[in-house]
Amino acid sequence: MHKRVLIPARLRRPPAQFSWVDQRLVRDGHIRRCGPEALALYLFLVTVADAQGLSFYGDASVGRQVSLTPEPLARARAELVATGLIAWEPPLYQVLALDPLPGGGERAMAVPPHARHGAPRSLAACLRQALEETP
C-alpha cells in the first residue's frame, strides 16, 4: 500500500514540550494489561510529563483531569505501578521506559483481568468506556 500524507499542513512534528505516546505501548501489548481507568491515567501522564517522564500532580488535580474519584484513581495508579508503566512517590509520577515484556511481548502475556470475559479491546474503545462511565 502506498502511503501519502492526507493533510500536509497538519503533519505531526515533535512538540517542544515533549509528549508522544510510544508505539511499543500497543505493539508490545502493554495496553492489554490495563483497564480503561488506568489507560486514561496513563494517557494523562504521558501528555503532561517532561522529557524525563516526570510530573508533579496531586490526586485532586489528576482526578479532575481524568474524571476519577479517589478510589478509582488509586486503583488505576496501582495498576500502572504493578504493570511497570509508572513509578509514583507522592506527588511525583514518573512514566517509565517501556521494557520488552518477558517472553517476547504480547504472545507471552497472561490475559488481563478486564479482558477475561470478552475479546480484546482497542485503546479507543477502552478510553470511550472510561469516559462514558464517569459521572
C-alpha positions as MATLAB code, in Angstrom:
seq = 'MHKRVLIPARLRRPPAQFSWVDQRLVRDGHIRRCGPEALALYLFLVTVADAQGLSFYGDASVGRQVSLTPEPLARARAELVATGLIAWEPPLYQVLALDPLPGGGERAMAVPPHARHGAPRSLAACLRQALEETP';
ca = [
       0.000    0.000    0.000;
       1.315    3.421   -0.927;
       1.148    5.886    1.949;
       0.617    9.587    1.451;
       0.155   12.450    3.847;
      -3.505   13.417    3.752;
      -3.206   16.944    5.146;
       0.372   18.233    4.721;
      -0.356   21.437    6.646;
      -1.260   19.295    9.678;
       1.778   16.995    9.578;
       2.631   15.995   13.133;
       6.011   17.124   14.461;
       7.569   16.547   17.868;
       6.288   19.330   20.130;
       8.662   21.491   22.137;
       7.192   20.229   25.403;
       7.792   16.522   24.507;
       4.753   14.296   24.595;
       4.123   11.474   22.159;
       2.902    8.029   23.052;
       5.418    5.273   22.320;
       4.120    2.788   19.710;
       5.514   -0.082   21.764;
       2.636    0.508   24.170;
       0.431   -1.180   21.562;
       2.956   -3.243   19.606;
       4.364   -4.988   22.689;
       0.950   -5.479   24.276;
       1.339   -3.197   27.304;
      -2.136   -1.667   26.901;
      -3.786   -5.085   27.018;
      -2.586   -5.357   30.599;
      -4.536   -2.287   31.767;
      -8.163   -1.379   32.319;
      -9.811    1.781   30.994;
      -9.215    3.913   34.094;
      -5.517    3.016   34.146;
      -5.237    3.816   30.436;
      -6.926    7.186   30.943;
      -4.464    7.975   33.744;
      -1.527    6.799   31.613;
      -2.606    8.979   28.687;
      -2.819   11.975   31.020;
       0.621   11.261   32.497;
       2.386   10.814   29.146;
       0.769   14.037   27.984;
       1.899   16.172   30.930;
       5.267   14.529   31.652;
       8.533   16.234   30.815;
      11.290   14.630   28.708;
      12.341   12.509   31.711;
       8.787   11.261   32.208;
       8.279   13.306   35.382;
       5.224   15.214   36.506;
       4.015   16.650   39.788;
       0.250   16.393   40.170;
      -1.729   15.832   43.332;
      -4.626   13.408   43.475;
      -7.258   16.152   43.356;
      -5.809   17.637   40.158;
      -5.307   14.289   38.465;
      -8.784   13.153   39.474;
     -10.350   16.267   37.980;
      -8.387   15.891   34.747;
      -9.256   12.224   34.165;
     -12.683   12.307   35.859;
     -11.830    9.756   38.533;
     -12.811    9.875   42.189;
     -10.151    8.973   44.791;
     -10.734    5.203   44.964;
     -10.773    4.501   41.195;
      -7.764    6.825   40.810;
      -5.843    4.880   43.459;
      -6.727    1.585   41.729;
      -5.700    2.929   38.308;
      -2.387    4.191   39.689;
      -1.722    0.882   41.462;
      -2.435   -0.974   38.214;
       0.072    1.177   36.302;
       2.689    0.703   39.017;
       2.069   -3.075   39.092;
       2.424   -3.345   35.306;
       5.670   -1.348   35.392;
       4.389    1.572   33.334;
       4.845    4.233   36.020;
       6.552    4.867   39.332;
       4.877    7.029   41.975;
       6.062    8.714   45.139;
       3.512   11.367   46.128;
       3.231   13.762   44.389;
       5.893   12.687   41.859;
       4.933   10.479   38.947;
       7.467    9.007   36.546;
       6.347    7.459   33.278;
       8.800    4.597   32.832;
      10.532    3.409   29.694;
       8.681    0.579   28.000;
      10.751   -2.504   28.548;
      10.050   -5.597   26.468;
       7.667   -7.965   28.206;
       9.135  -11.292   29.367;
       8.941  -13.989   26.719;
       8.545  -11.715   23.722;
       5.688   -9.396   24.392;
       2.007   -9.823   23.730;
       2.022  -13.550   22.999;
       3.568  -14.329   26.369;
       1.187  -12.228   28.470;
      -1.493  -13.602   30.698;
      -4.987  -12.454   29.864;
      -5.581   -9.187   31.753;
      -8.407   -9.109   34.348;
     -10.602   -6.719   32.321;
     -10.436   -8.919   29.200;
     -11.150  -12.302   30.789;
     -14.842  -12.170   29.936;
     -14.580  -10.885   26.379;
     -12.463  -10.161   23.364;
      -9.501   -7.769   23.465;
     -10.458   -4.124   23.024;
      -8.754   -1.244   21.302;
      -7.313    1.689   23.234;
     -10.025    3.877   21.704;
     -12.746    1.542   22.983;
     -11.221    1.490   26.468;
     -10.970    5.261   26.620;
     -14.518    5.649   25.290;
     -15.787    3.285   28.007;
     -13.843    5.134   30.703;
     -15.294    8.449   29.583;
     -18.835    7.048   29.409;
     -18.622    5.519   32.903;
     -17.516    8.692   34.639;
     -20.300   10.838   36.066;
];
